[in-house]
Amino acid sequence: MGRFIKLAAPDEPAEEDPLAGVANLFDASIVFIVGLMITLFSVYNMGDLMSGEGTVTMIKTDANGMQEIVVKEGETITAYKVTGEEGSGDGERLGSAYRLANGQIIYVPDGETPEAENPETAAGSEQAP
């Protein structure tokens, strides 16, 4: 006789799945993690770590102060533990290392002095001909 559309009564509770939003949270967390990884790699200039070319060297210090040197050459990763033992052997002096007041370490190879800091060159440039 007539066609009726069945509508839910306002006093009946809606049938909803309480876990329906969990899938969206998972997707959002994956996007966040990938974004965080990309940001960290770009901030620390670690793009070479993911590529098969080049050499990357990192120094890792744990909570106890023990250091470990991690070297990645091509596809090979090698870790060396730093100990307090003194080494010995034959070799040649390559340069000097200086620790600045801010903690930064500067390496200066032997025989290479910038012109501005070389006293002989600086004194010669101040004299008039």
Backbone as XML, in Angstrom:
<?xml version="1.0"?>
<chain id="A" units="angstrom">
  <residue number="1" name="MET">
    <atom name="N" x="0.812" y="-1.157" z="0.000"/>
    <atom name="CA" x="0.000" y="0.000" z="0.000"/>
    <atom name="C" x="0.876" y="1.248" z="0.000"/>
  </residue>
  <residue number="2" name="GLY">
    <atom name="N" x="1.675" y="1.481" z="0.962"/>
    <atom name="CA" x="2.525" y="2.659" z="0.956"/>
    <atom name="C" x="3.977" y="2.264" z="1.206"/>
  </residue>
  <residue number="3" name="ARG">
    <atom name="N" x="4.814" y="3.125" z="0.803"/>
    <atom name="CA" x="6.243" y="2.881" z="1.024"/>
    <atom name="C" x="6.686" y="3.747" z="2.197"/>
  </residue>
  <residue number="4" name="PHE">
    <atom name="N" x="7.407" y="3.106" z="3.096"/>
    <atom name="CA" x="7.869" y="3.820" z="4.281"/>
    <atom name="C" x="9.393" y="3.779" z="4.350"/>
  </residue>
  <residue number="5" name="ILE">
    <atom name="N" x="9.977" y="4.863" z="4.779"/>
    <atom name="CA" x="11.421" y="4.910" z="5.011"/>
    <atom name="C" x="11.626" y="4.702" z="6.501"/>
  </residue>
  <residue number="6" name="LYS">
    <atom name="N" x="12.466" y="3.718" z="6.805"/>
    <atom name="CA" x="12.703" y="3.416" z="8.212"/>
    <atom name="C" x="13.787" y="4.358" z="8.743"/>
  </residue>
  <residue number="7" name="LEU">
    <atom name="N" x="13.429" y="5.214" z="9.640"/>
    <atom name="CA" x="14.351" y="6.135" z="10.283"/>
    <atom name="C" x="14.530" y="5.711" z="11.727"/>
  </residue>
  <residue number="8" name="ALA">
    <atom name="N" x="15.727" y="5.949" z="12.241"/>
    <atom name="CA" x="15.981" y="5.611" z="13.637"/>
    <atom name="C" x="15.244" y="6.597" z="14.530"/>
  </residue>
  <residue number="9" name="ALA">
    <atom name="N" x="14.692" y="6.061" z="15.572"/>
    <atom name="CA" x="13.997" y="6.911" z="16.529"/>
    <atom name="C" x="15.035" y="7.731" z="17.294"/>
  </residue>
  <residue number="10" name="PRO">
    <atom name="N" x="14.735" y="8.961" z="17.659"/>
    <atom name="CA" x="15.707" y="9.803" z="18.351"/>
    <atom name="C" x="16.122" y="9.254" z="19.710"/>
  </residue>
  <residue number="11" name="ASP">
    <atom name="N" x="15.313" y="8.429" z="20.339"/>
    <atom name="CA" x="15.676" y="7.914" z="21.650"/>
    <atom name="C" x="16.489" y="6.625" z="21.566"/>
  </residue>
  <residue number="12" name="GLU">
    <atom name="N" x="16.684" y="6.039" z="20.369"/>
    <atom name="CA" x="17.480" y="4.820" z="20.215"/>
    <atom name="C" x="18.959" y="5.199" z="20.073"/>
  </residue>
  <residue number="13" name="PRO">
    <atom name="N" x="19.859" y="4.449" z="20.715"/>
    <atom name="CA" x="21.296" y="4.748" z="20.585"/>
    <atom name="C" x="21.795" y="4.390" z="19.176"/>
  </residue>
  <residue number="14" name="ALA">
    <atom name="N" x="22.705" y="5.197" z="18.667"/>
    <atom name="CA" x="23.267" y="4.947" z="17.338"/>
    <atom name="C" x="24.240" y="3.774" z="17.416"/>
  </residue>
  <residue number="15" name="GLU">
    <atom name="N" x="24.256" y="2.955" z="16.378"/>
    <atom name="CA" x="25.155" y="1.805" z="16.352"/>
    <atom name="C" x="26.488" y="2.248" z="15.759"/>
  </residue>
  <residue number="16" name="GLU">
    <atom name="N" x="27.465" y="2.498" z="16.614"/>
    <atom name="CA" x="28.790" y="2.927" z="16.177"/>
    <atom name="C" x="29.831" y="1.977" z="16.729"/>
  </residue>
  <residue number="17" name="ASP">
    <atom name="N" x="30.888" y="1.806" z="15.947"/>
    <atom name="CA" x="32.017" y="0.991" z="16.384"/>
    <atom name="C" x="32.978" y="1.903" z="17.147"/>
  </residue>
  <residue number="18" name="PRO">
    <atom name="N" x="33.238" y="1.629" z="18.425"/>
    <atom name="CA" x="34.120" y="2.511" z="19.193"/>
    <atom name="C" x="35.573" y="2.471" z="18.713"/>
  </residue>
  <residue number="19" name="LEU">
    <atom name="N" x="35.967" y="1.440" z="17.974"/>
    <atom name="CA" x="37.344" y="1.336" z="17.498"/>
    <atom name="C" x="37.513" y="1.826" z="16.058"/>
  </residue>
  <residue number="20" name="ALA">
    <atom name="N" x="36.515" y="2.468" z="15.504"/>
    <atom name="CA" x="36.581" y="2.914" z="14.114"/>
    <atom name="C" x="37.650" y="3.992" z="13.916"/>
  </residue>
  <residue number="21" name="GLY">
    <atom name="N" x="37.920" y="4.803" z="14.906"/>
    <atom name="CA" x="38.909" y="5.872" z="14.773"/>
    <atom name="C" x="40.340" y="5.424" z="14.975"/>
  </residue>
  <residue number="22" name="VAL">
    <atom name="N" x="40.550" y="4.186" z="15.438"/>
    <atom name="CA" x="41.908" y="3.702" z="15.696"/>
    <atom name="C" x="42.705" y="3.601" z="14.401"/>
  </residue>
  <residue number="23" name="ALA">
    <atom name="N" x="42.076" y="3.199" z="13.314"/>
    <atom name="CA" x="42.778" y="3.097" z="12.033"/>
    <atom name="C" x="43.299" y="4.459" z="11.603"/>
  </residue>
  <residue number="24" name="ASN">
    <atom name="N" x="42.550" y="5.500" z="11.830"/>
    <atom name="CA" x="43.005" y="6.843" z="11.474"/>
    <atom name="C" x="44.182" y="7.276" z="12.345"/>
  </residue>
  <residue number="25" name="LEU">
    <atom name="N" x="44.184" y="6.895" z="13.620"/>
    <atom name="CA" x="45.304" y="7.224" z="14.496"/>
    <atom name="C" x="46.574" y="6.518" z="14.039"/>
  </residue>
  <residue number="26" name="PHE">
    <atom name="N" x="46.453" y="5.279" z="13.599"/>
    <atom name="CA" x="47.607" y="4.528" z="13.109"/>
    <atom name="C" x="48.198" y="5.210" z="11.875"/>
  </residue>
  <residue number="27" name="ASP">
    <atom name="N" x="47.358" y="5.595" z="10.937"/>
    <atom name="CA" x="47.826" y="6.275" z="9.730"/>
    <atom name="C" x="48.511" y="7.594" z="10.077"/>
  </residue>
  <residue number="28" name="ALA">
    <atom name="N" x="47.935" y="8.333" z="10.987"/>
    <atom name="CA" x="48.522" y="9.614" z="11.383"/>
    <atom name="C" x="49.874" y="9.412" z="12.064"/>
  </residue>
  <residue number="29" name="SER">
    <atom name="N" x="50.008" y="8.361" z="12.873"/>
    <atom name="CA" x="51.282" y="8.113" z="13.549"/>
    <atom name="C" x="52.362" y="7.705" z="12.551"/>
  </residue>
  <residue number="30" name="ILE">
    <atom name="N" x="52.017" y="6.942" z="11.526"/>
    <atom name="CA" x="52.993" y="6.559" z="10.505"/>
    <atom name="C" x="53.486" y="7.805" z="9.758"/>
  </residue>
  <residue number="31" name="VAL">
    <atom name="N" x="52.582" y="8.685" z="9.399"/>
    <atom name="CA" x="52.967" y="9.927" z="8.715"/>
    <atom name="C" x="53.868" y="10.765" z="9.619"/>
  </residue>
  <residue number="32" name="PHE">
    <atom name="N" x="53.558" y="10.842" z="10.902"/>
    <atom name="CA" x="54.374" y="11.599" z="11.851"/>
    <atom name="C" x="55.778" y="11.003" z="11.966"/>
  </residue>
  <residue number="33" name="ILE">
    <atom name="N" x="55.887" y="9.678" z="12.065"/>
    <atom name="CA" x="57.189" y="9.018" z="12.211"/>
    <atom name="C" x="58.048" y="9.237" z="10.971"/>
  </residue>
  <residue number="34" name="VAL">
    <atom name="N" x="57.463" y="9.090" z="9.796"/>
    <atom name="CA" x="58.223" y="9.307" z="8.560"/>
    <atom name="C" x="58.686" y="10.761" z="8.472"/>
  </residue>
  <residue number="35" name="GLY">
    <atom name="N" x="57.835" y="11.688" z="8.825"/>
    <atom name="CA" x="58.223" y="13.100" z="8.827"/>
    <atom name="C" x="59.343" y="13.383" z="9.811"/>
  </residue>
  <residue number="36" name="LEU">
    <atom name="N" x="59.288" y="12.760" z="10.982"/>
    <atom name="CA" x="60.333" y="12.933" z="11.986"/>
    <atom name="C" x="61.664" y="12.378" z="11.487"/>
  </residue>
  <residue number="37" name="MET">
    <atom name="N" x="61.632" y="11.213" z="10.847"/>
    <atom name="CA" x="62.864" y="10.631" z="10.305"/>
    <atom name="C" x="63.475" y="11.532" z="9.235"/>
  </residue>
  <residue number="38" name="ILE">
    <atom name="N" x="62.657" y="12.047" z="8.342"/>
    <atom name="CA" x="63.164" y="12.926" z="7.285"/>
    <atom name="C" x="63.763" y="14.188" z="7.894"/>
  </residue>
  <residue number="39" name="THR">
    <atom name="N" x="63.116" y="14.737" z="8.904"/>
    <atom name="CA" x="63.624" y="15.940" z="9.563"/>
    <atom name="C" x="64.963" y="15.674" z="10.237"/>
  </residue>
  <residue number="40" name="LEU">
    <atom name="N" x="65.082" y="14.567" z="10.968"/>
    <atom name="CA" x="66.333" y="14.254" z="11.655"/>
    <atom name="C" x="67.467" y="14.023" z="10.673"/>
  </residue>
  <residue number="41" name="PHE">
    <atom name="N" x="67.196" y="13.315" z="9.586"/>
    <atom name="CA" x="68.243" y="13.082" z="8.596"/>
    <atom name="C" x="68.686" y="14.382" z="7.939"/>
  </residue>
  <residue number="42" name="SER">
    <atom name="N" x="67.766" y="15.292" z="7.707"/>
    <atom name="CA" x="68.155" y="16.551" z="7.069"/>
    <atom name="C" x="68.857" y="17.482" z="8.054"/>
  </residue>
  <residue number="43" name="VAL">
    <atom name="N" x="68.453" y="17.490" z="9.313"/>
    <atom name="CA" x="69.087" y="18.360" z="10.309"/>
    <atom name="C" x="70.522" y="17.919" z="10.576"/>
  </residue>
  <residue number="44" name="TYR">
    <atom name="N" x="70.742" y="16.627" z="10.713"/>
    <atom name="CA" x="72.073" y="16.114" z="11.019"/>
    <atom name="C" x="72.867" y="15.748" z="9.774"/>
  </residue>
  <residue number="45" name="ASN">
    <atom name="N" x="72.371" y="16.113" z="8.582"/>
    <atom name="CA" x="73.058" y="15.841" z="7.317"/>
    <atom name="C" x="73.474" y="14.375" z="7.215"/>
  </residue>
  <residue number="46" name="MET">
    <atom name="N" x="72.558" y="13.488" z="7.507"/>
    <atom name="CA" x="72.853" y="12.059" z="7.526"/>
    <atom name="C" x="72.326" y="11.338" z="6.287"/>
  </residue>
  <residue number="47" name="GLY">
    <atom name="N" x="72.166" y="12.038" z="5.179"/>
    <atom name="CA" x="71.705" y="11.401" z="3.953"/>
    <atom name="C" x="72.673" y="10.339" z="3.470"/>
  </residue>
  <residue number="48" name="ASP">
    <atom name="N" x="73.985" y="10.532" z="3.726"/>
    <atom name="CA" x="74.980" y="9.545" z="3.320"/>
    <atom name="C" x="74.824" y="8.232" z="4.070"/>
  </residue>
  <residue number="49" name="LEU">
    <atom name="N" x="74.215" y="8.276" z="5.234"/>
    <atom name="CA" x="74.028" y="7.056" z="6.016"/>
    <atom name="C" x="73.098" y="6.083" z="5.308"/>
  </residue>
  <residue number="50" name="MET">
    <atom name="N" x="72.130" y="6.607" z="4.576"/>
    <atom name="CA" x="71.176" y="5.750" z="3.883"/>
    <atom name="C" x="71.662" y="5.329" z="2.499"/>
  </residue>
  <residue number="51" name="SER">
    <atom name="N" x="72.575" y="6.078" z="1.894"/>
    <atom name="CA" x="73.055" y="5.722" z="0.563"/>
    <atom name="C" x="74.190" y="4.713" z="0.674"/>
  </residue>
  <residue number="52" name="GLY">
    <atom name="N" x="74.434" y="3.997" z="-0.396"/>
    <atom name="CA" x="75.501" y="2.998" z="-0.407"/>
    <atom name="C" x="76.855" y="3.583" z="-0.718"/>
  </residue>
  <residue number="53" name="GLU">
    <atom name="N" x="76.917" y="4.869" z="-1.003"/>
    <atom name="CA" x="78.173" y="5.511" z="-1.360"/>
    <atom name="C" x="78.671" y="6.364" z="-0.203"/>
  </residue>
  <residue number="54" name="GLY">
    <atom name="N" x="79.968" y="6.623" z="-0.209"/>
    <atom name="CA" x="80.537" y="7.536" z="0.772"/>
    <atom name="C" x="80.868" y="6.854" z="2.088"/>
  </residue>
  <residue number="55" name="THR">
    <atom name="N" x="81.514" y="7.627" z="2.945"/>
    <atom name="CA" x="81.922" y="7.148" z="4.260"/>
    <atom name="C" x="81.326" y="8.067" z="5.313"/>
  </residue>
  <residue number="56" name="VAL">
    <atom name="N" x="80.751" y="7.470" z="6.355"/>
    <atom name="CA" x="80.165" y="8.225" z="7.461"/>
    <atom name="C" x="80.813" y="7.733" z="8.750"/>
  </residue>
  <residue number="57" name="THR">
    <atom name="N" x="81.269" y="8.663" z="9.595"/>
    <atom name="CA" x="81.858" y="8.318" z="10.885"/>
    <atom name="C" x="81.089" y="9.043" z="11.978"/>
  </residue>
  <residue number="58" name="MET">
    <atom name="N" x="80.656" y="8.285" z="13.000"/>
    <atom name="CA" x="79.932" y="8.866" z="14.133"/>
    <atom name="C" x="80.619" y="8.438" z="15.419"/>
  </residue>
  <residue number="59" name="ILE">
    <atom name="N" x="80.619" y="9.323" z="16.411"/>
    <atom name="CA" x="81.112" y="8.984" z="17.746"/>
    <atom name="C" x="79.918" y="8.972" z="18.676"/>
  </residue>
  <residue number="60" name="LYS">
    <atom name="N" x="79.703" y="7.833" z="19.318"/>
    <atom name="CA" x="78.543" y="7.638" z="20.182"/>
    <atom name="C" x="79.032" y="7.526" z="21.623"/>
  </residue>
  <residue number="61" name="THR">
    <atom name="N" x="78.418" y="8.275" z="22.534"/>
    <atom name="CA" x="78.774" y="8.228" z="23.951"/>
    <atom name="C" x="77.552" y="7.790" z="24.745"/>
  </residue>
  <residue number="62" name="ASP">
    <atom name="N" x="77.706" y="6.741" z="25.578"/>
    <atom name="CA" x="76.566" y="6.275" z="26.367"/>
    <atom name="C" x="76.504" y="7.015" z="27.700"/>
  </residue>
  <residue number="63" name="ALA">
    <atom name="N" x="75.560" y="6.639" z="28.546"/>
    <atom name="CA" x="75.339" y="7.331" z="29.819"/>
    <atom name="C" x="76.531" y="7.186" z="30.765"/>
  </residue>
  <residue number="64" name="ASN">
    <atom name="N" x="77.320" y="6.114" z="30.620"/>
    <atom name="CA" x="78.471" y="5.889" z="31.493"/>
    <atom name="C" x="79.727" y="6.597" z="31.001"/>
  </residue>
  <residue number="65" name="GLY">
    <atom name="N" x="79.653" y="7.278" z="29.864"/>
    <atom name="CA" x="80.802" y="7.984" z="29.324"/>
    <atom name="C" x="81.656" y="7.145" z="28.391"/>
  </residue>
  <residue number="66" name="MET">
    <atom name="N" x="81.281" y="5.896" z="28.154"/>
    <atom name="CA" x="82.021" y="5.038" z="27.229"/>
    <atom name="C" x="81.714" y="5.474" z="25.801"/>
  </residue>
  <residue number="67" name="GLN">
    <atom name="N" x="82.762" y="5.580" z="24.993"/>
    <atom name="CA" x="82.581" y="6.026" z="23.620"/>
    <atom name="C" x="82.747" y="4.868" z="22.647"/>
  </residue>
  <residue number="68" name="GLU">
    <atom name="N" x="82.052" y="4.990" z="21.530"/>
    <atom name="CA" x="82.133" y="3.999" z="20.470"/>
    <atom name="C" x="82.172" y="4.761" z="19.146"/>
  </residue>
  <residue number="69" name="ILE">
    <atom name="N" x="83.094" y="4.382" z="18.282"/>
    <atom name="CA" x="83.212" y="5.011" z="16.969"/>
    <atom name="C" x="82.566" y="4.079" z="15.958"/>
  </residue>
  <residue number="70" name="VAL">
    <atom name="N" x="81.571" y="4.589" z="15.230"/>
    <atom name="CA" x="80.851" y="3.805" z="14.228"/>
    <atom name="C" x="81.236" y="4.354" z="12.856"/>
  </residue>
  <residue number="71" name="VAL">
    <atom name="N" x="81.786" y="3.475" z="12.003"/>
    <atom name="CA" x="82.241" y="3.872" z="10.673"/>
    <atom name="C" x="81.452" y="3.083" z="9.642"/>
  </residue>
  <residue number="72" name="LYS">
    <atom name="N" x="80.847" y="3.796" z="8.690"/>
    <atom name="CA" x="80.129" y="3.150" z="7.589"/>
    <atom name="C" x="80.867" y="3.476" z="6.307"/>
  </residue>
  <residue number="73" name="GLU">
    <atom name="N" x="81.424" y="2.458" z="5.676"/>
    <atom name="CA" x="82.114" y="2.613" z="4.398"/>
    <atom name="C" x="81.356" y="1.796" z="3.368"/>
  </residue>
  <residue number="74" name="GLY">
    <atom name="N" x="80.673" y="2.463" z="2.456"/>
    <atom name="CA" x="79.857" y="1.753" z="1.468"/>
    <atom name="C" x="78.714" y="1.039" z="2.165"/>
  </residue>
  <residue number="75" name="GLU">
    <atom name="N" x="78.686" y="-0.277" z="2.051"/>
    <atom name="CA" x="77.641" y="-1.080" z="2.688"/>
    <atom name="C" x="78.104" y="-1.700" z="4.006"/>
  </residue>
  <residue number="76" name="THR">
    <atom name="N" x="79.368" y="-1.490" z="4.400"/>
    <atom name="CA" x="79.937" y="-2.117" z="5.590"/>
    <atom name="C" x="79.911" y="-1.148" z="6.765"/>
  </residue>
  <residue number="77" name="ILE">
    <atom name="N" x="79.397" y="-1.605" z="7.901"/>
    <atom name="CA" x="79.370" y="-0.800" z="9.127"/>
    <atom name="C" x="80.253" y="-1.488" z="10.161"/>
  </residue>
  <residue number="78" name="THR">
    <atom name="N" x="81.216" y="-0.734" z="10.723"/>
    <atom name="CA" x="82.134" y="-1.266" z="11.719"/>
    <atom name="C" x="82.072" y="-0.386" z="12.961"/>
  </residue>
  <residue number="79" name="ALA">
    <atom name="N" x="82.058" y="-1.018" z="14.143"/>
    <atom name="CA" x="82.024" y="-0.278" z="15.405"/>
    <atom name="C" x="83.302" y="-0.570" z="16.186"/>
  </residue>
  <residue number="80" name="TYR">
    <atom name="N" x="83.924" y="0.480" z="16.700"/>
    <atom name="CA" x="85.132" y="0.364" z="17.500"/>
    <atom name="C" x="84.854" y="0.936" z="18.877"/>
  </residue>
  <residue number="81" name="LYS">
    <atom name="N" x="85.199" y="0.185" z="19.933"/>
    <atom name="CA" x="85.051" y="0.677" z="21.300"/>
    <atom name="C" x="86.315" y="1.441" z="21.683"/>
  </residue>
  <residue number="82" name="VAL">
    <atom name="N" x="86.130" y="2.604" z="22.294"/>
    <atom name="CA" x="87.249" y="3.428" z="22.733"/>
    <atom name="C" x="87.610" y="3.010" z="24.150"/>
  </residue>
  <residue number="83" name="THR">
    <atom name="N" x="88.886" y="2.689" z="24.368"/>
    <atom name="CA" x="89.350" y="2.294" z="25.699"/>
    <atom name="C" x="90.349" y="3.334" z="26.198"/>
  </residue>
  <residue number="84" name="GLY">
    <atom name="N" x="90.716" y="3.236" z="27.456"/>
    <atom name="CA" x="91.679" y="4.162" z="28.036"/>
    <atom name="C" x="93.114" y="3.719" z="27.846"/>
  </residue>
  <residue number="85" name="GLU">
    <atom name="N" x="93.337" y="2.617" z="27.127"/>
    <atom name="CA" x="94.689" y="2.096" z="26.943"/>
    <atom name="C" x="95.460" y="2.944" z="25.940"/>
  </residue>
  <residue number="86" name="GLU">
    <atom name="N" x="96.775" y="3.057" z="26.191"/>
    <atom name="CA" x="97.629" y="3.793" z="25.270"/>
    <atom name="C" x="98.073" y="2.868" z="24.153"/>
  </residue>
  <residue number="87" name="GLY">
    <atom name="N" x="98.126" y="3.416" z="22.957"/>
    <atom name="CA" x="98.605" y="2.648" z="21.815"/>
    <atom name="C" x="100.061" y="2.976" z="21.548"/>
  </residue>
  <residue number="88" name="SER">
    <atom name="N" x="100.724" y="2.105" z="20.833"/>
    <atom name="CA" x="102.113" y="2.356" z="20.484"/>
    <atom name="C" x="102.356" y="1.858" z="19.072"/>
  </residue>
  <residue number="89" name="GLY">
    <atom name="N" x="103.410" y="2.352" z="18.463"/>
    <atom name="CA" x="103.758" y="1.942" z="17.112"/>
    <atom name="C" x="104.488" y="3.062" z="16.400"/>
  </residue>
  <residue number="90" name="ASP">
    <atom name="N" x="104.898" y="2.771" z="15.189"/>
    <atom name="CA" x="105.600" y="3.762" z="14.383"/>
    <atom name="C" x="104.587" y="4.590" z="13.617"/>
  </residue>
  <residue number="91" name="GLY">
    <atom name="N" x="104.889" y="5.851" z="13.445"/>
    <atom name="CA" x="103.989" y="6.724" z="12.712"/>
    <atom name="C" x="104.609" y="8.092" z="12.531"/>
  </residue>
  <residue number="92" name="GLU">
    <atom name="N" x="103.852" y="8.981" z="11.952"/>
    <atom name="CA" x="104.325" y="10.336" z="11.741"/>
    <atom name="C" x="103.288" y="11.323" z="12.252"/>
  </residue>
  <residue number="93" name="ARG">
    <atom name="N" x="103.757" y="12.465" z="12.678"/>
    <atom name="CA" x="102.867" y="13.504" z="13.184"/>
    <atom name="C" x="102.136" y="14.137" z="12.002"/>
  </residue>
  <residue number="94" name="LEU">
    <atom name="N" x="100.823" y="14.235" z="12.109"/>
    <atom name="CA" x="100.022" y="14.783" z="11.025"/>
    <atom name="C" x="99.523" y="16.188" z="11.309"/>
  </residue>
  <residue number="95" name="GLY">
    <atom name="N" x="99.441" y="16.559" z="12.570"/>
    <atom name="CA" x="98.925" y="17.882" z="12.897"/>
    <atom name="C" x="98.644" y="18.005" z="14.378"/>
  </residue>
  <residue number="96" name="SER">
    <atom name="N" x="97.869" y="19.034" z="14.724"/>
    <atom name="CA" x="97.527" y="19.293" z="16.118"/>
    <atom name="C" x="96.025" y="19.450" z="16.247"/>
  </residue>
  <residue number="97" name="ALA">
    <atom name="N" x="95.508" y="19.088" z="17.397"/>
    <atom name="CA" x="94.085" y="19.261" z="17.686"/>
    <atom name="C" x="93.955" y="20.178" z="18.892"/>
  </residue>
  <residue number="98" name="TYR">
    <atom name="N" x="92.996" y="21.098" z="18.831"/>
    <atom name="CA" x="92.770" y="22.055" z="19.907"/>
    <atom name="C" x="91.308" y="22.003" z="20.319"/>
  </residue>
  <residue number="99" name="ARG">
    <atom name="N" x="91.061" y="22.016" z="21.640"/>
    <atom name="CA" x="89.693" y="22.091" z="22.155"/>
    <atom name="C" x="89.417" y="23.545" z="22.526"/>
  </residue>
  <residue number="100" name="LEU">
    <atom name="N" x="88.389" y="24.123" z="21.907"/>
    <atom name="CA" x="88.021" y="25.509" z="22.173"/>
    <atom name="C" x="87.221" y="25.606" z="23.467"/>
  </residue>
  <residue number="101" name="ALA">
    <atom name="N" x="86.997" y="26.813" z="23.935"/>
    <atom name="CA" x="86.267" y="27.030" z="25.188"/>
    <atom name="C" x="84.838" y="26.501" z="25.112"/>
  </residue>
  <residue number="102" name="ASN">
    <atom name="N" x="84.242" y="26.492" z="23.914"/>
    <atom name="CA" x="82.869" y="25.997" z="23.776"/>
    <atom name="C" x="82.799" y="24.484" z="23.609"/>
  </residue>
  <residue number="103" name="GLY">
    <atom name="N" x="83.949" y="23.786" z="23.663"/>
    <atom name="CA" x="83.967" y="22.332" z="23.568"/>
    <atom name="C" x="84.243" y="21.806" z="22.176"/>
  </residue>
  <residue number="104" name="GLN">
    <atom name="N" x="84.238" y="22.671" z="21.179"/>
    <atom name="CA" x="84.494" y="22.253" z="19.804"/>
    <atom name="C" x="85.968" y="21.897" z="19.651"/>
  </residue>
  <residue number="105" name="ILE">
    <atom name="N" x="86.268" y="20.853" z="18.863"/>
    <atom name="CA" x="87.641" y="20.427" z="18.631"/>
    <atom name="C" x="88.024" y="20.796" z="17.202"/>
  </residue>
  <residue number="106" name="ILE">
    <atom name="N" x="89.153" y="21.465" z="17.066"/>
    <atom name="CA" x="89.654" y="21.909" z="15.769"/>
    <atom name="C" x="90.937" y="21.146" z="15.469"/>
  </residue>
  <residue number="107" name="TYR">
    <atom name="N" x="91.044" y="20.589" z="14.263"/>
    <atom name="CA" x="92.249" y="19.893" z="13.820"/>
    <atom name="C" x="92.978" y="20.768" z="12.818"/>
  </residue>
  <residue number="108" name="VAL">
    <atom name="N" x="94.274" y="20.997" z="13.055"/>
    <atom name="CA" x="95.092" y="21.800" z="12.151"/>
    <atom name="C" x="96.218" y="20.910" z="11.637"/>
  </residue>
  <residue number="109" name="PRO">
    <atom name="N" x="96.222" y="20.598" z="10.340"/>
    <atom name="CA" x="97.310" y="19.781" z="9.785"/>
    <atom name="C" x="98.640" y="20.527" z="9.864"/>
  </residue>
  <residue number="110" name="ASP">
    <atom name="N" x="99.748" y="19.794" z="10.033"/>
    <atom name="CA" x="101.068" y="20.417" z="10.069"/>
    <atom name="C" x="101.397" y="21.012" z="8.710"/>
  </residue>
  <residue number="111" name="GLY">
    <atom name="N" x="102.074" y="22.167" z="8.730"/>
    <atom name="CA" x="102.525" y="22.792" z="7.500"/>
    <atom name="C" x="101.474" y="23.629" z="6.807"/>
  </residue>
  <residue number="112" name="GLU">
    <atom name="N" x="100.269" y="23.697" z="7.324"/>
    <atom name="CA" x="99.222" y="24.505" z="6.714"/>
    <atom name="C" x="98.787" y="25.570" z="7.712"/>
  </residue>
  <residue number="113" name="THR">
    <atom name="N" x="99.192" y="26.805" z="7.476"/>
    <atom name="CA" x="98.810" y="27.915" z="8.339"/>
    <atom name="C" x="98.091" y="28.945" z="7.486"/>
  </residue>
  <residue number="114" name="PRO">
    <atom name="N" x="96.915" y="29.371" z="7.891"/>
    <atom name="CA" x="96.212" y="30.405" z="7.119"/>
    <atom name="C" x="97.040" y="31.682" z="7.061"/>
  </residue>
  <residue number="115" name="GLU">
    <atom name="N" x="96.950" y="32.423" z="5.958"/>
    <atom name="CA" x="97.758" y="33.634" z="5.781"/>
    <atom name="C" x="97.476" y="34.676" z="6.843"/>
  </residue>
  <residue number="116" name="ALA">
    <atom name="N" x="96.227" y="34.812" z="7.259"/>
    <atom name="CA" x="95.872" y="35.844" z="8.233"/>
    <atom name="C" x="96.502" y="35.569" z="9.588"/>
  </residue>
  <residue number="117" name="GLU">
    <atom name="N" x="96.750" y="34.302" z="9.916"/>
    <atom name="CA" x="97.296" y="33.969" z="11.223"/>
    <atom name="C" x="98.810" y="33.766" z="11.197"/>
  </residue>
  <residue number="118" name="ASN">
    <atom name="N" x="99.429" y="33.750" z="10.031"/>
    <atom name="CA" x="100.862" y="33.565" z="9.923"/>
    <atom name="C" x="101.552" y="34.879" z="10.285"/>
  </residue>
  <residue number="119" name="PRO">
    <atom name="N" x="102.336" y="34.939" z="11.391"/>
    <atom name="CA" x="102.923" y="36.201" z="11.838"/>
    <atom name="C" x="103.895" y="36.789" z="10.818"/>
  </residue>
  <residue number="120" name="GLU">
    <atom name="N" x="104.639" y="35.952" z="10.094"/>
    <atom name="CA" x="105.608" y="36.468" z="9.130"/>
    <atom name="C" x="104.890" y="37.182" z="7.989"/>
  </residue>
  <residue number="121" name="THR">
    <atom name="N" x="103.825" y="36.592" z="7.488"/>
    <atom name="CA" x="103.081" y="37.189" z="6.382"/>
    <atom name="C" x="102.353" y="38.439" z="6.847"/>
  </residue>
  <residue number="122" name="ALA">
    <atom name="N" x="101.764" y="38.390" z="8.048"/>
    <atom name="CA" x="101.019" y="39.541" z="8.559"/>
    <atom name="C" x="101.956" y="40.723" z="8.792"/>
  </residue>
  <residue number="123" name="ALA">
    <atom name="N" x="103.162" y="40.477" z="9.316"/>
    <atom name="CA" x="104.109" y="41.561" z="9.562"/>
    <atom name="C" x="104.593" y="42.153" z="8.248"/>
  </residue>
  <residue number="124" name="GLY">
    <atom name="N" x="104.803" y="41.319" z="7.239"/>
    <atom name="CA" x="105.274" y="41.793" z="5.946"/>
    <atom name="C" x="104.231" y="42.609" z="5.219"/>
  </residue>
  <residue number="125" name="SER">
    <atom name="N" x="102.958" y="42.341" z="5.435"/>
    <atom name="CA" x="101.916" y="43.067" z="4.722"/>
    <atom name="C" x="101.671" y="44.448" z="5.318"/>
  </residue>
  <residue number="126" name="GLU">
    <atom name="N" x="102.085" y="44.672" z="6.572"/>
    <atom name="CA" x="101.871" y="45.967" z="7.204"/>
    <atom name="C" x="102.938" y="46.976" z="6.807"/>
  </residue>
  <residue number="127" name="GLN">
    <atom name="N" x="104.094" y="46.520" z="6.333"/>
    <atom name="CA" x="105.180" y="47.431" z="5.999"/>
    <atom name="C" x="104.904" y="48.102" z="4.662"/>
  </residue>
  <residue number="128" name="ALA">
    <atom name="N" x="105.200" y="49.388" z="4.606"/>
    <atom name="CA" x="105.040" y="50.139" z="3.359"/>
    <atom name="C" x="106.280" y="49.948" z="2.505"/>
  </residue>
  <residue number="129" name="PRO">
    <atom name="N" x="106.169" y="49.905" z="1.155"/>
    <atom name="CA" x="107.353" y="49.717" z="0.297"/>
    <atom name="C" x="108.261" y="50.919" z="0.257"/>
  </residue>
</chain>
